[in-house]
Amino acid sequence: MEQPVEQRLVAKITAVPGKEAELGQMLTRLVTDTRSEEGCLRYDLYQDPDDAGTWIFVENWASYEIWQKHVNGPGFQAFKKAIVGIAATGPYKFDDFA
């Protein structure tokens, strides 16, 4: 039986000017919640040192299917709705390393 291929990706999100702190708090909660999800091998968040309103996620999932379960799940979908008006861009997949 073939082993699933890990899903690795980098994603970027940018705050609406003046909403950096609010988005940062939301992202921190998202990281905490996501790290406990099944198949999450890595979910790290980095704030751009030159732009306080930009964050980069480095993610590693056990498989593409598990990553899809994450992005289509209720927690991430609620996050996407909550950031309307707070996030200027993203979250969008910056790169994909299968």
Buried (B, 14 or more C-beta within 10 A) or exposed (E): EEEEEBBBBBBBBBBBEEBBEBBBEBBEEBBEBBEEBEBBEEBEBEBEEEEEBBBBBBBBBBBBEBBEBBBEEEBBEEBEEBBEEBBBEBBEBBEEEE
